[in-house]
């Protein structure tokens, strides 16, 4: 649960506390990567990871 509102790291849509969102942790060449995605971008990411 988010404690404060945050913008989606992909499309910039505001994510309010209580909204559905996805937190994605990863490793990037320059260090760790953590992004928050709105529900719509999370669905798009799922399709991308599925190879669709
Ligand atoms: Zn988004």
mmCIF file of the protein (N, C-alpha, C, O) and its ligand, coordinates in Angstrom:
data_MODEL
# 
_entry.id   MODEL 
# 
loop_
_entity.id 
_entity.type 
_entity.pdbx_number_of_molecules 
1 polymer     1 
2 non-polymer 1 
# 
_entity_poly.entity_id                      1 
_entity_poly.type                           'polypeptide(L)' 
_entity_poly.nstd_linkage                   no 
_entity_poly.nstd_monomer                   no 
_entity_poly.pdbx_seq_one_letter_code       
;(UNK)(UNK)(UNK)(UNK)(UNK)(UNK)(UNK)(UNK)(UNK)(UNK)(UNK)(UNK)(UNK)(UNK)(UNK)(UNK)
(UNK)(UNK)(UNK)(UNK)(UNK)(UNK)(UNK)(UNK)(UNK)(UNK)(UNK)(UNK)(UNK)(UNK)(UNK)(UNK)
(UNK)(UNK)(UNK)(UNK)(UNK)(UNK)(UNK)(UNK)(UNK)(UNK)(UNK)(UNK)(UNK)(UNK)(UNK)(UNK)
(UNK)(UNK)(UNK)(UNK)
;
_entity_poly.pdbx_seq_one_letter_code_can   XXXXXXXXXXXXXXXXXXXXXXXXXXXXXXXXXXXXXXXXXXXXXXXXXXXX 
_entity_poly.pdbx_strand_id                 A 
# 
loop_
_entity_poly_seq.entity_id 
_entity_poly_seq.num 
_entity_poly_seq.mon_id 
_entity_poly_seq.hetero 
1 1  UNK n 
1 2  UNK n 
1 3  UNK n 
1 4  UNK n 
1 5  UNK n 
1 6  UNK n 
1 7  UNK n 
1 8  UNK n 
1 9  UNK n 
1 10 UNK n 
1 11 UNK n 
1 12 UNK n 
1 13 UNK n 
1 14 UNK n 
1 15 UNK n 
1 16 UNK n 
1 17 UNK n 
1 18 UNK n 
1 19 UNK n 
1 20 UNK n 
1 21 UNK n 
1 22 UNK n 
1 23 UNK n 
1 24 UNK n 
1 25 UNK n 
1 26 UNK n 
1 27 UNK n 
1 28 UNK n 
1 29 UNK n 
1 30 UNK n 
1 31 UNK n 
1 32 UNK n 
1 33 UNK n 
1 34 UNK n 
1 35 UNK n 
1 36 UNK n 
1 37 UNK n 
1 38 UNK n 
1 39 UNK n 
1 40 UNK n 
1 41 UNK n 
1 42 UNK n 
1 43 UNK n 
1 44 UNK n 
1 45 UNK n 
1 46 UNK n 
1 47 UNK n 
1 48 UNK n 
1 49 UNK n 
1 50 UNK n 
1 51 UNK n 
1 52 UNK n 
# 
loop_
_struct_asym.id 
_struct_asym.entity_id 
A 1 
B 2 
# 
loop_
_chem_comp.id 
_chem_comp.type 
_chem_comp.mon_nstd_flag 
UNK 'L-peptide linking' . 
ZN  non-polymer         . 
# 
_pdbx_entity_nonpoly.entity_id   2 
_pdbx_entity_nonpoly.name        ? 
_pdbx_entity_nonpoly.comp_id     ZN 
# 
_pdbx_nonpoly_scheme.asym_id         B 
_pdbx_nonpoly_scheme.entity_id       2 
_pdbx_nonpoly_scheme.mon_id          ZN 
_pdbx_nonpoly_scheme.ndb_seq_num     1 
_pdbx_nonpoly_scheme.pdb_seq_num     101 
_pdbx_nonpoly_scheme.auth_seq_num    101 
_pdbx_nonpoly_scheme.pdb_mon_id      ZN 
_pdbx_nonpoly_scheme.auth_mon_id     ZN 
_pdbx_nonpoly_scheme.pdb_strand_id   A 
_pdbx_nonpoly_scheme.pdb_ins_code    . 
# 
loop_
_atom_site.group_PDB 
_atom_site.id 
_atom_site.type_symbol 
_atom_site.label_atom_id 
_atom_site.label_alt_id 
_atom_site.label_comp_id 
_atom_site.label_asym_id 
_atom_site.label_entity_id 
_atom_site.label_seq_id 
_atom_site.pdbx_PDB_ins_code 
_atom_site.Cartn_x 
_atom_site.Cartn_y 
_atom_site.Cartn_z 
_atom_site.occupancy 
_atom_site.B_iso_or_equiv 
_atom_site.pdbx_formal_charge 
_atom_site.auth_seq_id 
_atom_site.auth_comp_id 
_atom_site.auth_asym_id 
_atom_site.auth_atom_id 
_atom_site.pdbx_PDB_model_num 
ATOM   1   N  N  . UNK A 1 1  ? 0.851  -1.202  0.000   1.00 0.00 ? 1   UNK A N  1 
ATOM   2   C  CA . UNK A 1 1  ? 0.000  0.000   0.000   1.00 0.00 ? 1   UNK A CA 1 
ATOM   3   C  C  . UNK A 1 1  ? 0.883  1.247   0.000   1.00 0.00 ? 1   UNK A C  1 
ATOM   4   O  O  . UNK A 1 1  ? 1.832  1.368   0.775   1.00 0.00 ? 1   UNK A O  1 
ATOM   5   N  N  . UNK A 1 2  ? 0.543  2.147   -0.876  1.00 0.00 ? 2   UNK A N  1 
ATOM   6   C  CA . UNK A 1 2  ? 1.287  3.407   -0.936  1.00 0.00 ? 2   UNK A CA 1 
ATOM   7   C  C  . UNK A 1 2  ? 0.882  4.309   0.219   1.00 0.00 ? 2   UNK A C  1 
ATOM   8   O  O  . UNK A 1 2  ? -0.283 4.361   0.614   1.00 0.00 ? 2   UNK A O  1 
ATOM   9   N  N  . UNK A 1 3  ? 1.861  5.011   0.746   1.00 0.00 ? 3   UNK A N  1 
ATOM   10  C  CA . UNK A 1 3  ? 1.564  5.938   1.833   1.00 0.00 ? 3   UNK A CA 1 
ATOM   11  C  C  . UNK A 1 3  ? 1.256  7.321   1.290   1.00 0.00 ? 3   UNK A C  1 
ATOM   12  O  O  . UNK A 1 3  ? 0.592  8.123   1.948   1.00 0.00 ? 3   UNK A O  1 
ATOM   13  N  N  . UNK A 1 4  ? 1.745  7.600   0.078   1.00 0.00 ? 4   UNK A N  1 
ATOM   14  C  CA . UNK A 1 4  ? 1.425  8.879   -0.534  1.00 0.00 ? 4   UNK A CA 1 
ATOM   15  C  C  . UNK A 1 4  ? 1.270  8.659   -2.022  1.00 0.00 ? 4   UNK A C  1 
ATOM   16  O  O  . UNK A 1 4  ? 1.687  7.628   -2.550  1.00 0.00 ? 4   UNK A O  1 
ATOM   17  N  N  . UNK A 1 5  ? 0.675  9.615   -2.695  1.00 0.00 ? 5   UNK A N  1 
ATOM   18  C  CA . UNK A 1 5  ? 0.453  9.440   -4.122  1.00 0.00 ? 5   UNK A CA 1 
ATOM   19  C  C  . UNK A 1 5  ? 1.784  9.472   -4.855  1.00 0.00 ? 5   UNK A C  1 
ATOM   20  O  O  . UNK A 1 5  ? 2.759  10.060  -4.387  1.00 0.00 ? 5   UNK A O  1 
ATOM   21  N  N  . UNK A 1 6  ? 1.801  8.833   -6.005  1.00 0.00 ? 6   UNK A N  1 
ATOM   22  C  CA . UNK A 1 6  ? 3.023  8.657   -6.768  1.00 0.00 ? 6   UNK A CA 1 
ATOM   23  C  C  . UNK A 1 6  ? 2.607  8.630   -8.230  1.00 0.00 ? 6   UNK A C  1 
ATOM   24  O  O  . UNK A 1 6  ? 1.503  8.196   -8.560  1.00 0.00 ? 6   UNK A O  1 
ATOM   25  N  N  . UNK A 1 7  ? 3.481  9.090   -9.094  1.00 0.00 ? 7   UNK A N  1 
ATOM   26  C  CA . UNK A 1 7  ? 3.155  9.018   -10.514 1.00 0.00 ? 7   UNK A CA 1 
ATOM   27  C  C  . UNK A 1 7  ? 3.652  7.708   -11.094 1.00 0.00 ? 7   UNK A C  1 
ATOM   28  O  O  . UNK A 1 7  ? 4.722  7.224   -10.727 1.00 0.00 ? 7   UNK A O  1 
ATOM   29  N  N  . UNK A 1 8  ? 2.875  7.136   -11.997 1.00 0.00 ? 8   UNK A N  1 
ATOM   30  C  CA . UNK A 1 8  ? 3.292  5.941   -12.710 1.00 0.00 ? 8   UNK A CA 1 
ATOM   31  C  C  . UNK A 1 8  ? 4.622  6.241   -13.415 1.00 0.00 ? 8   UNK A C  1 
ATOM   32  O  O  . UNK A 1 8  ? 4.757  7.268   -14.079 1.00 0.00 ? 8   UNK A O  1 
ATOM   33  N  N  . UNK A 1 9  ? 5.592  5.346   -13.267 1.00 0.00 ? 9   UNK A N  1 
ATOM   34  C  CA . UNK A 1 9  ? 6.905  5.592   -13.863 1.00 0.00 ? 9   UNK A CA 1 
ATOM   35  C  C  . UNK A 1 9  ? 6.895  5.408   -15.375 1.00 0.00 ? 9   UNK A C  1 
ATOM   36  O  O  . UNK A 1 9  ? 7.880  5.735   -16.036 1.00 0.00 ? 9   UNK A O  1 
ATOM   37  N  N  . UNK A 1 10 ? 5.806  4.892   -15.936 1.00 0.00 ? 10  UNK A N  1 
ATOM   38  C  CA . UNK A 1 10 ? 5.770  4.683   -17.383 1.00 0.00 ? 10  UNK A CA 1 
ATOM   39  C  C  . UNK A 1 10 ? 4.947  5.765   -18.074 1.00 0.00 ? 10  UNK A C  1 
ATOM   40  O  O  . UNK A 1 10 ? 5.419  6.393   -19.021 1.00 0.00 ? 10  UNK A O  1 
ATOM   41  N  N  . UNK A 1 11 ? 3.730  5.986   -17.610 1.00 0.00 ? 11  UNK A N  1 
ATOM   42  C  CA . UNK A 1 11 ? 2.858  6.922   -18.320 1.00 0.00 ? 11  UNK A CA 1 
ATOM   43  C  C  . UNK A 1 11 ? 2.620  8.202   -17.540 1.00 0.00 ? 11  UNK A C  1 
ATOM   44  O  O  . UNK A 1 11 ? 2.042  9.151   -18.069 1.00 0.00 ? 11  UNK A O  1 
ATOM   45  N  N  . UNK A 1 12 ? 3.058  8.240   -16.283 1.00 0.00 ? 12  UNK A N  1 
ATOM   46  C  CA . UNK A 1 12 ? 2.920  9.465   -15.511 1.00 0.00 ? 12  UNK A CA 1 
ATOM   47  C  C  . UNK A 1 12 ? 1.556  9.672   -14.869 1.00 0.00 ? 12  UNK A C  1 
ATOM   48  O  O  . UNK A 1 12 ? 1.296  10.709  -14.259 1.00 0.00 ? 12  UNK A O  1 
ATOM   49  N  N  . UNK A 1 13 ? 0.682  8.668   -15.012 1.00 0.00 ? 13  UNK A N  1 
ATOM   50  C  CA . UNK A 1 13 ? -0.632 8.795   -14.388 1.00 0.00 ? 13  UNK A CA 1 
ATOM   51  C  C  . UNK A 1 13 ? -0.482 8.781   -12.865 1.00 0.00 ? 13  UNK A C  1 
ATOM   52  O  O  . UNK A 1 13 ? 0.302  8.001   -12.324 1.00 0.00 ? 13  UNK A O  1 
ATOM   53  N  N  . UNK A 1 14 ? -1.223 9.633   -12.186 1.00 0.00 ? 14  UNK A N  1 
ATOM   54  C  CA . UNK A 1 14 ? -1.130 9.646   -10.724 1.00 0.00 ? 14  UNK A CA 1 
ATOM   55  C  C  . UNK A 1 14 ? -1.698 8.368   -10.119 1.00 0.00 ? 14  UNK A C  1 
ATOM   56  O  O  . UNK A 1 14 ? -2.763 7.902   -10.523 1.00 0.00 ? 14  UNK A O  1 
ATOM   57  N  N  . UNK A 1 15 ? -0.984 7.808   -9.155  1.00 0.00 ? 15  UNK A N  1 
ATOM   58  C  CA . UNK A 1 15 ? -1.453 6.637   -8.422  1.00 0.00 ? 15  UNK A CA 1 
ATOM   59  C  C  . UNK A 1 15 ? -1.707 7.087   -6.991  1.00 0.00 ? 15  UNK A C  1 
ATOM   60  O  O  . UNK A 1 15 ? -0.774 7.464   -6.282  1.00 0.00 ? 15  UNK A O  1 
ATOM   61  N  N  . UNK A 1 16 ? -2.947 7.051   -6.572  1.00 0.00 ? 16  UNK A N  1 
ATOM   62  C  CA . UNK A 1 16 ? -3.285 7.497   -5.230  1.00 0.00 ? 16  UNK A CA 1 
ATOM   63  C  C  . UNK A 1 16 ? -3.213 6.316   -4.273  1.00 0.00 ? 16  UNK A C  1 
ATOM   64  O  O  . UNK A 1 16 ? -3.377 5.169   -4.687  1.00 0.00 ? 16  UNK A O  1 
ATOM   65  N  N  . UNK A 1 17 ? -2.968 6.593   -2.988  1.00 0.00 ? 17  UNK A N  1 
ATOM   66  C  CA . UNK A 1 17 ? -3.028 5.508   -2.005  1.00 0.00 ? 17  UNK A CA 1 
ATOM   67  C  C  . UNK A 1 17 ? -4.395 4.838   -2.101  1.00 0.00 ? 17  UNK A C  1 
ATOM   68  O  O  . UNK A 1 17 ? -5.418 5.522   -2.099  1.00 0.00 ? 17  UNK A O  1 
ATOM   69  N  N  . UNK A 1 18 ? -4.424 3.505   -2.185  1.00 0.00 ? 18  UNK A N  1 
ATOM   70  C  CA . UNK A 1 18 ? -5.683 2.799   -2.324  1.00 0.00 ? 18  UNK A CA 1 
ATOM   71  C  C  . UNK A 1 18 ? -5.940 2.366   -3.750  1.00 0.00 ? 18  UNK A C  1 
ATOM   72  O  O  . UNK A 1 18 ? -6.728 1.449   -3.981  1.00 0.00 ? 18  UNK A O  1 
ATOM   73  N  N  . UNK A 1 19 ? -5.287 3.011   -4.722  1.00 0.00 ? 19  UNK A N  1 
ATOM   74  C  CA . UNK A 1 19 ? -5.423 2.580   -6.108  1.00 0.00 ? 19  UNK A CA 1 
ATOM   75  C  C  . UNK A 1 19 ? -4.671 1.275   -6.328  1.00 0.00 ? 19  UNK A C  1 
ATOM   76  O  O  . UNK A 1 19 ? -3.741 0.948   -5.591  1.00 0.00 ? 19  UNK A O  1 
ATOM   77  N  N  . UNK A 1 20 ? -5.088 0.534   -7.353  1.00 0.00 ? 20  UNK A N  1 
ATOM   78  C  CA . UNK A 1 20 ? -4.324 -0.644  -7.731  1.00 0.00 ? 20  UNK A CA 1 
ATOM   79  C  C  . UNK A 1 20 ? -3.061 -0.202  -8.449  1.00 0.00 ? 20  UNK A C  1 
ATOM   80  O  O  . UNK A 1 20 ? -3.092 0.725   -9.257  1.00 0.00 ? 20  UNK A O  1 
ATOM   81  N  N  . UNK A 1 21 ? -1.959 -0.861  -8.156  1.00 0.00 ? 21  UNK A N  1 
ATOM   82  C  CA . UNK A 1 21 ? -0.704 -0.524  -8.811  1.00 0.00 ? 21  UNK A CA 1 
ATOM   83  C  C  . UNK A 1 21 ? 0.210  -1.730  -8.736  1.00 0.00 ? 21  UNK A C  1 
ATOM   84  O  O  . UNK A 1 21 ? -0.095 -2.716  -8.065  1.00 0.00 ? 21  UNK A O  1 
ATOM   85  N  N  . UNK A 1 22 ? 1.331  -1.643  -9.429  1.00 0.00 ? 22  UNK A N  1 
ATOM   86  C  CA . UNK A 1 22 ? 2.320  -2.708  -9.377  1.00 0.00 ? 22  UNK A CA 1 
ATOM   87  C  C  . UNK A 1 22 ? 3.660  -2.105  -9.021  1.00 0.00 ? 22  UNK A C  1 
ATOM   88  O  O  . UNK A 1 22 ? 4.031  -1.054  -9.544  1.00 0.00 ? 22  UNK A O  1 
ATOM   89  N  N  . UNK A 1 23 ? 4.395  -2.767  -8.128  1.00 0.00 ? 23  UNK A N  1 
ATOM   90  C  CA . UNK A 1 23 ? 5.762  -2.381  -7.804  1.00 0.00 ? 23  UNK A CA 1 
ATOM   91  C  C  . UNK A 1 23 ? 6.675  -3.429  -8.421  1.00 0.00 ? 23  UNK A C  1 
ATOM   92  O  O  . UNK A 1 23 ? 6.543  -4.624  -8.156  1.00 0.00 ? 23  UNK A O  1 
ATOM   93  N  N  . UNK A 1 24 ? 7.597  -2.963  -9.244  1.00 0.00 ? 24  UNK A N  1 
ATOM   94  C  CA . UNK A 1 24 ? 8.487  -3.879  -9.944  1.00 0.00 ? 24  UNK A CA 1 
ATOM   95  C  C  . UNK A 1 24 ? 9.923  -3.606  -9.513  1.00 0.00 ? 24  UNK A C  1 
ATOM   96  O  O  . UNK A 1 24 ? 10.424 -2.490  -9.646  1.00 0.00 ? 24  UNK A O  1 
ATOM   97  N  N  . UNK A 1 25 ? 10.574 -4.641  -8.996  1.00 0.00 ? 25  UNK A N  1 
ATOM   98  C  CA . UNK A 1 25 ? 11.979 -4.526  -8.604  1.00 0.00 ? 25  UNK A CA 1 
ATOM   99  C  C  . UNK A 1 25 ? 12.839 -5.229  -9.633  1.00 0.00 ? 25  UNK A C  1 
ATOM   100 O  O  . UNK A 1 25 ? 12.503 -6.322  -10.090 1.00 0.00 ? 25  UNK A O  1 
ATOM   101 N  N  . UNK A 1 26 ? 13.932 -4.613  -9.993  1.00 0.00 ? 26  UNK A N  1 
ATOM   102 C  CA . UNK A 1 26 ? 14.820 -5.232  -10.967 1.00 0.00 ? 26  UNK A CA 1 
ATOM   103 C  C  . UNK A 1 26 ? 16.239 -4.745  -10.779 1.00 0.00 ? 26  UNK A C  1 
ATOM   104 O  O  . UNK A 1 26 ? 16.523 -3.933  -9.898  1.00 0.00 ? 26  UNK A O  1 
ATOM   105 N  N  . UNK A 1 27 ? 17.115 -5.245  -11.607 1.00 0.00 ? 27  UNK A N  1 
ATOM   106 C  CA . UNK A 1 27 ? 18.513 -4.837  -11.588 1.00 0.00 ? 27  UNK A CA 1 
ATOM   107 C  C  . UNK A 1 27 ? 18.823 -4.172  -12.921 1.00 0.00 ? 27  UNK A C  1 
ATOM   108 O  O  . UNK A 1 27 ? 18.603 -4.761  -13.980 1.00 0.00 ? 27  UNK A O  1 
ATOM   109 N  N  . UNK A 1 28 ? 19.323 -2.968  -12.872 1.00 0.00 ? 28  UNK A N  1 
ATOM   110 C  CA . UNK A 1 28 ? 19.720 -2.245  -14.073 1.00 0.00 ? 28  UNK A CA 1 
ATOM   111 C  C  . UNK A 1 28 ? 21.235 -2.144  -14.087 1.00 0.00 ? 28  UNK A C  1 
ATOM   112 O  O  . UNK A 1 28 ? 21.879 -2.358  -13.059 1.00 0.00 ? 28  UNK A O  1 
ATOM   113 N  N  . UNK A 1 29 ? 21.817 -1.819  -15.242 1.00 0.00 ? 29  UNK A N  1 
ATOM   114 C  CA . UNK A 1 29 ? 23.282 -1.718  -15.324 1.00 0.00 ? 29  UNK A CA 1 
ATOM   115 C  C  . UNK A 1 29 ? 23.875 -0.774  -14.278 1.00 0.00 ? 29  UNK A C  1 
ATOM   116 O  O  . UNK A 1 29 ? 24.987 -0.997  -13.800 1.00 0.00 ? 29  UNK A O  1 
ATOM   117 N  N  . UNK A 1 30 ? 23.155 0.253   -13.931 1.00 0.00 ? 30  UNK A N  1 
ATOM   118 C  CA . UNK A 1 30 ? 23.714 1.213   -12.978 1.00 0.00 ? 30  UNK A CA 1 
ATOM   119 C  C  . UNK A 1 30 ? 23.155 1.031   -11.573 1.00 0.00 ? 30  UNK A C  1 
ATOM   120 O  O  . UNK A 1 30 ? 23.227 1.950   -10.756 1.00 0.00 ? 30  UNK A O  1 
ATOM   121 N  N  . UNK A 1 31 ? 22.601 -0.137  -11.283 1.00 0.00 ? 31  UNK A N  1 
ATOM   122 C  CA . UNK A 1 31 ? 22.134 -0.378  -9.921  1.00 0.00 ? 31  UNK A CA 1 
ATOM   123 C  C  . UNK A 1 31 ? 20.744 -0.967  -9.891  1.00 0.00 ? 31  UNK A C  1 
ATOM   124 O  O  . UNK A 1 31 ? 20.224 -1.451  -10.896 1.00 0.00 ? 31  UNK A O  1 
ATOM   125 N  N  . UNK A 1 32 ? 20.163 -0.914  -8.721  1.00 0.00 ? 32  UNK A N  1 
ATOM   126 C  CA . UNK A 1 32 ? 18.834 -1.480  -8.574  1.00 0.00 ? 32  UNK A CA 1 
ATOM   127 C  C  . UNK A 1 32 ? 17.803 -0.540  -9.146  1.00 0.00 ? 32  UNK A C  1 
ATOM   128 O  O  . UNK A 1 32 ? 17.989 0.675   -9.211  1.00 0.00 ? 32  UNK A O  1 
ATOM   129 N  N  . UNK A 1 33 ? 16.720 -1.142  -9.555  1.00 0.00 ? 33  UNK A N  1 
ATOM   130 C  CA . UNK A 1 33 ? 15.665 -0.401  -10.226 1.00 0.00 ? 33  UNK A CA 1 
ATOM   131 C  C  . UNK A 1 33 ? 14.358 -0.738  -9.528  1.00 0.00 ? 33  UNK A C  1 
ATOM   132 O  O  . UNK A 1 33 ? 14.056 -1.909  -9.299  1.00 0.00 ? 33  UNK A O  1 
ATOM   133 N  N  . UNK A 1 34 ? 13.600 0.262   -9.197  1.00 0.00 ? 34  UNK A N  1 
ATOM   134 C  CA . UNK A 1 34 ? 12.295 0.004   -8.612  1.00 0.00 ? 34  UNK A CA 1 
ATOM   135 C  C  . UNK A 1 34 ? 11.327 1.001   -9.227  1.00 0.00 ? 34  UNK A C  1 
ATOM   136 O  O  . UNK A 1 34 ? 11.507 2.214   -9.118  1.00 0.00 ? 34  UNK A O  1 
ATOM   137 N  N  . UNK A 1 35 ? 10.320 0.479   -9.862  1.00 0.00 ? 35  UNK A N  1 
ATOM   138 C  CA . UNK A 1 35 ? 9.353  1.358   -10.498 1.00 0.00 ? 35  UNK A CA 1 
ATOM   139 C  C  . UNK A 1 35 ? 7.962  1.024   -9.993  1.00 0.00 ? 35  UNK A C  1 
ATOM   140 O  O  . UNK A 1 35 ? 7.672  -0.111  -9.615  1.00 0.00 ? 35  UNK A O  1 
ATOM   141 N  N  . UNK A 1 36 ? 7.119  2.028   -9.995  1.00 0.00 ? 36  UNK A N  1 
ATOM   142 C  CA . UNK A 1 36 ? 5.713  1.843   -9.674  1.00 0.00 ? 36  UNK A CA 1 
ATOM   143 C  C  . UNK A 1 36 ? 4.922  2.065   -10.952 1.00 0.00 ? 36  UNK A C  1 
ATOM   144 O  O  . UNK A 1 36 ? 5.126  3.047   -11.666 1.00 0.00 ? 36  UNK A O  1 
ATOM   145 N  N  . UNK A 1 37 ? 4.020  1.142   -11.225 1.00 0.00 ? 37  UNK A N  1 
ATOM   146 C  CA . UNK A 1 37 ? 3.212  1.239   -12.438 1.00 0.00 ? 37  UNK A CA 1 
ATOM   147 C  C  . UNK A 1 37 ? 1.744  1.272   -12.073 1.00 0.00 ? 37  UNK A C  1 
ATOM   148 O  O  . UNK A 1 37 ? 1.309  0.620   -11.124 1.00 0.00 ? 37  UNK A O  1 
ATOM   149 N  N  . UNK A 1 38 ? 0.981  2.046   -12.843 1.00 0.00 ? 38  UNK A N  1 
ATOM   150 C  CA . UNK A 1 38 ? -0.461 2.034   -12.662 1.00 0.00 ? 38  UNK A CA 1 
ATOM   151 C  C  . UNK A 1 38 ? -0.996 0.686   -13.172 1.00 0.00 ? 38  UNK A C  1 
ATOM   152 O  O  . UNK A 1 38 ? -0.273 -0.068  -13.823 1.00 0.00 ? 38  UNK A O  1 
ATOM   153 N  N  . UNK A 1 39 ? -2.247 0.398   -12.874 1.00 0.00 ? 39  UNK A N  1 
ATOM   154 C  CA . UNK A 1 39 ? -2.816 -0.911  -13.228 1.00 0.00 ? 39  UNK A CA 1 
ATOM   155 C  C  . UNK A 1 39 ? -2.756 -1.134  -14.735 1.00 0.00 ? 39  UNK A C  1 
ATOM   156 O  O  . UNK A 1 39 ? -2.522 -2.254  -15.189 1.00 0.00 ? 39  UNK A O  1 
ATOM   157 N  N  . UNK A 1 40 ? -2.967 -0.078  -15.507 1.00 0.00 ? 40  UNK A N  1 
ATOM   158 C  CA . UNK A 1 40 ? -2.972 -0.233  -16.958 1.00 0.00 ? 40  UNK A CA 1 
ATOM   159 C  C  . UNK A 1 40 ? -1.583 -0.600  -17.477 1.00 0.00 ? 40  UNK A C  1 
ATOM   160 O  O  . UNK A 1 40 ? -1.448 -1.487  -18.319 1.00 0.00 ? 40  UNK A O  1 
ATOM   161 N  N  . UNK A 1 41 ? -0.555 0.081   -16.976 1.00 0.00 ? 41  UNK A N  1 
ATOM   162 C  CA . UNK A 1 41 ? 0.807  -0.217  -17.417 1.00 0.00 ? 41  UNK A CA 1 
ATOM   163 C  C  . UNK A 1 41 ? 1.245  -1.581  -16.892 1.00 0.00 ? 41  UNK A C  1 
ATOM   164 O  O  . UNK A 1 41 ? 2.014  -2.276  -17.556 1.00 0.00 ? 41  UNK A O  1 
ATOM   165 N  N  . UNK A 1 42 ? 0.770  -1.972  -15.721 1.00 0.00 ? 42  UNK A N  1 
ATOM   166 C  CA . UNK A 1 42 ? 1.108  -3.289  -15.189 1.00 0.00 ? 42  UNK A CA 1 
ATOM   167 C  C  . UNK A 1 42 ? 0.548  -4.369  -16.110 1.00 0.00 ? 42  UNK A C  1 
ATOM   168 O  O  . UNK A 1 42 ? 1.200  -5.389  -16.336 1.00 0.00 ? 42  UNK A O  1 
ATOM   169 N  N  . UNK A 1 43 ? -0.650 -4.154  -16.640 1.00 0.00 ? 43  UNK A N  1 
ATOM   170 C  CA . UNK A 1 43 ? -1.240 -5.115  -17.563 1.00 0.00 ? 43  UNK A CA 1 
ATOM   171 C  C  . UNK A 1 43 ? -0.433 -5.163  -18.851 1.00 0.00 ? 43  UNK A C  1 
ATOM   172 O  O  . UNK A 1 43 ? -0.222 -6.236  -19.418 1.00 0.00 ? 43  UNK A O  1 
ATOM   173 N  N  . UNK A 1 44 ? 0.020  -3.997  -19.316 1.00 0.00 ? 44  UNK A N  1 
ATOM   174 C  CA . UNK A 1 44 ? 0.830  -3.954  -20.530 1.00 0.00 ? 44  UNK A CA 1 
ATOM   175 C  C  . UNK A 1 44 ? 2.153  -4.664  -20.298 1.00 0.00 ? 44  UNK A C  1 
ATOM   176 O  O  . UNK A 1 44 ? 2.644  -5.364  -21.184 1.00 0.00 ? 44  UNK A O  1 
ATOM   177 N  N  . UNK A 1 45 ? 2.733  -4.492  -19.119 1.00 0.00 ? 45  UNK A N  1 
ATOM   178 C  CA . UNK A 1 45 ? 3.992  -5.160  -18.802 1.00 0.00 ? 45  UNK A CA 1 
ATOM   179 C  C  . UNK A 1 45 ? 3.803  -6.679  -18.760 1.00 0.00 ? 45  UNK A C  1 
ATOM   180 O  O  . UNK A 1 45 ? 4.656  -7.428  -19.236 1.00 0.00 ? 45  UNK A O  1 
ATOM   181 N  N  . UNK A 1 46 ? 2.687  -7.125  -18.191 1.00 0.00 ? 46  UNK A N  1 
ATOM   182 C  CA . UNK A 1 46 ? 2.418  -8.564  -18.161 1.00 0.00 ? 46  UNK A CA 1 
ATOM   183 C  C  . UNK A 1 46 ? 2.361  -9.135  -19.547 1.00 0.00 ? 46  UNK A C  1 
ATOM   184 O  O  . UNK A 1 46 ? 2.892  -10.216 -19.802 1.00 0.00 ? 46  UNK A O  1 
ATOM   185 N  N  . UNK A 1 47 ? 1.710  -8.411  -20.465 1.00 0.00 ? 47  UNK A N  1 
ATOM   186 C  CA . UNK A 1 47 ? 1.633  -8.894  -21.846 1.00 0.00 ? 47  UNK A CA 1 
ATOM   187 C  C  . UNK A 1 47 ? 3.025  -8.918  -22.472 1.00 0.00 ? 47  UNK A C  1 
ATOM   188 O  O  . UNK A 1 47 ? 3.362  -9.848  -23.204 1.00 0.00 ? 47  UNK A O  1 
ATOM   189 N  N  . UNK A 1 48 ? 3.833  -7.897  -22.185 1.00 0.00 ? 48  UNK A N  1 
ATOM   190 C  CA . UNK A 1 48 ? 5.184  -7.829  -22.731 1.00 0.00 ? 48  UNK A CA 1 
ATOM   191 C  C  . UNK A 1 48 ? 6.018  -9.006  -22.214 1.00 0.00 ? 48  UNK A C  1 
ATOM   192 O  O  . UNK A 1 48 ? 6.722  -9.653  -22.990 1.00 0.00 ? 48  UNK A O  1 
ATOM   193 N  N  . UNK A 1 49 ? 5.944  -9.282  -20.923 1.00 0.00 ? 49  UNK A N  1 
ATOM   194 C  CA . UNK A 1 49 ? 6.736  -10.371 -20.355 1.00 0.00 ? 49  UNK A CA 1 
ATOM   195 C  C  . UNK A 1 49 ? 6.257  -11.717 -20.856 1.00 0.00 ? 49  UNK A C  1 
ATOM   196 O  O  . UNK A 1 49 ? 7.023  -12.680 -20.893 1.00 0.00 ? 49  UNK A O  1 
ATOM   197 N  N  . UNK A 1 50 ? 5.002  -11.787 -21.240 1.00 0.00 ? 50  UNK A N  1 
ATOM   198 C  CA . UNK A 1 50 ? 4.443  -13.011 -21.804 1.00 0.00 ? 50  UNK A CA 1 
ATOM   199 C  C  . UNK A 1 50 ? 4.914  -13.223 -23.231 1.00 0.00 ? 50  UNK A C  1 
ATOM   200 O  O  . UNK A 1 50 ? 4.759  -14.311 -23.787 1.00 0.00 ? 50  UNK A O  1 
ATOM   201 N  N  . UNK A 1 51 ? 5.480  -12.199 -23.817 1.00 0.00 ? 51  UNK A N  1 
ATOM   202 C  CA . UNK A 1 51 ? 5.927  -12.298 -25.201 1.00 0.00 ? 51  UNK A CA 1 
ATOM   203 C  C  . UNK A 1 51 ? 4.823  -12.070 -26.203 1.00 0.00 ? 51  UNK A C  1 
ATOM   204 O  O  . UNK A 1 51 ? 4.988  -12.341 -27.392 1.00 0.00 ? 51  UNK A O  1 
ATOM   205 N  N  . UNK A 1 52 ? 3.689  -11.568 -25.725 1.00 0.00 ? 52  UNK A N  1 
ATOM   206 C  CA . UNK A 1 52 ? 2.571  -11.352 -26.646 1.00 0.00 ? 52  UNK A CA 1 
ATOM   207 C  C  . UNK A 1 52 ? 2.713  -9.995  -27.346 1.00 0.00 ? 52  UNK A C  1 
ATOM   208 O  O  . UNK A 1 52 ? 1.867  -9.630  -28.161 1.00 0.00 ? 52  UNK A O  1 
HETATM 209 ZN ZN . ZN  B 2 .  ? 0.934  3.930   -16.188 1.00 0.00 ? 101 ZN  A ZN 1 
# 
